[in-house]
Amino acid sequence: MRTRTVKMTLAFVMIALLSQCSDSETKEGNNGNVNNSSAPCVIENEKYLSAEEVAATIDSGCAPLLLLNVMPADMYTGGHIDGSVEIPYDELADRLDEVAADQTIIVYCKGGTYSESAYDTLIGAGYTSVWVLQGGLNAWEFAGYEVVPVE
């Protein structure tokens, strides 16, 4: 019964996210933005997003949206989410000029530890639309979403 309730809750969250954003096509490579539409991303959660919520946000086409991979460089070999920008968490404070403050930012790492540090850095620098992929790339992959291998 609990599994069914969780699935129904996730379905309602995904529907709510999708209804808030445009149905425009996803376009990668727009200065690190995953989506290139005019509809802003509307995310109700305070800090954490599940893999399903992140996927729904990406699929919605809302923009500007930045997936920020903050894994240390030596961990990049494990792959990444398609369209993400890589800035190691320990370099982020010195590279904030590469992250526009007027976009929705979803931060992730392998498991979540480095994401917390990056989240704190961004919030401390005055960014307001920042969320963390709870469980990181591990949760993304476990939920069945594609991880792009490092070439």
C-alpha positions in Angstrom: 0.0 0.0 0.0 2.9 2.4 0.9 4.5 1.8 -2.5 1.3 2.7 -4.3 0.9 5.9 -2.3 4.5 6.9 -3.0 4.0 6.2 -6.7 0.8 8.2 -6.8 2.4 11.1 -4.9 5.3 11.1 -7.4 2.8 11.1 -10.3 1.0 14.1 -8.9 4.3 16.0 -8.4 5.4 15.2 -11.9 2.0 16.4 -13.3 2.3 19.6 -11.2 5.8 20.3 -12.5 4.8 19.6 -16.1 1.8 21.8 -15.9 3.9 24.7 -14.6 6.4 24.8 -17.4 6.2 25.1 -21.2 6.0 22.1 -23.6 8.9 23.6 -25.6 11.6 21.3 -26.9 14.7 20.7 -24.9 17.9 22.2 -26.3 21.3 21.5 -24.9 24.4 23.6 -25.2 22.8 27.0 -24.5 25.6 28.3 -22.2 25.1 25.3 -20.0 21.3 25.6 -19.9 19.6 22.3 -20.5 16.4 23.9 -21.8 15.9 26.9 -24.1 12.4 28.1 -23.7 10.8 31.2 -22.3 8.7 29.5 -19.6 10.4 29.8 -16.2 10.9 26.7 -14.1 8.5 26.5 -11.1 9.7 24.1 -8.4 7.8 23.8 -5.1 10.3 21.9 -3.0 12.5 23.9 -0.7 15.9 22.2 -1.3 15.8 18.6 -2.5 14.5 17.0 -5.6 14.2 13.3 -6.4 15.6 11.9 -9.6 12.0 11.7 -10.9 11.4 15.4 -10.1 14.6 16.4 -11.8 13.7 14.3 -14.9 10.2 15.9 -15.0 11.7 19.4 -14.7 14.1 18.6 -17.6 11.4 17.1 -19.7 9.1 20.1 -19.1 11.2 22.4 -21.2 11.2 25.2 -18.6 14.2 27.5 -18.7 16.7 28.7 -18.0 17.8 25.4 -16.3 21.3 24.5 -15.4 22.3 21.0 -14.3 25.5 21.5 -12.3 27.8 18.5 -11.8 30.0 19.4 -8.8 31.9 16.1 -8.5 35.7 16.4 -8.0 37.5 16.0 -11.3 38.8 12.5 -10.4 35.1 11.3 -10.1 34.0 12.5 -13.5 34.9 9.1 -15.0 31.7 7.7 -13.6 29.6 9.7 -16.1 27.1 12.5 -15.9 23.6 13.6 -16.7 23.3 14.7 -20.3 23.6 18.5 -20.8 25.2 19.2 -17.4 28.0 21.6 -16.8 31.0 20.4 -14.7 32.5 22.6 -12.0 34.1 20.8 -9.1 32.6 21.8 -5.8 36.0 23.0 -4.5 36.4 25.3 -7.5 32.9 26.7 -7.5 33.5 29.8 -5.3 36.2 30.9 -7.7 34.1 30.1 -10.8 30.8 31.7 -9.9 31.1 34.0 -13.0 30.4 30.8 -15.1 27.0 30.3 -13.3 24.3 32.9 -14.1 22.3 33.8 -11.1 19.0 34.2 -13.1 18.5 30.6 -13.8 17.2 27.5 -12.1 20.2 25.5 -10.9 20.0 21.8 -9.9 23.3 20.7 -8.3 24.4 17.1 -8.2 27.4 14.9 -7.5 27.9 11.1 -7.1 26.0 10.6 -3.9 25.1 14.0 -2.4 28.0 15.1 -0.1 29.6 17.5 -2.5 26.2 18.9 -3.6 25.6 20.1 -0.1 28.8 22.1 -0.2 28.1 23.5 -3.6 24.5 24.4 -2.6 25.9 26.3 0.4 28.4 28.1 -1.8 25.7 29.2 -4.2 23.1 30.3 -1.6 25.9 32.1 0.3 26.7 34.0 -2.9 23.1 35.2 -3.2 21.7 32.6 -5.7 18.1 32.0 -5.0 16.9 29.2 -7.4 19.1 26.3 -6.3 18.1 22.7 -5.7 20.0 19.5 -4.9 19.4 16.2 -6.7 18.9 14.1 -3.6 21.1 11.0 -3.7 23.1 12.4 -6.7 24.0 10.5 -9.8 23.6 7.3 -7.8 19.9 8.0 -7.3 19.5 9.2 -10.9 21.0 5.9 -12.2 19.1 3.8 -9.7 15.8 5.3 -10.9 16.7 4.1 -14.4 17.7 7.4 -16.1 20.5 7.6 -18.5 24.1 8.4 -17.4 26.3 9.6 -20.2 29.7 7.9 -20.1 32.8 10.0 -20.2 34.4 9.8 -23.6 
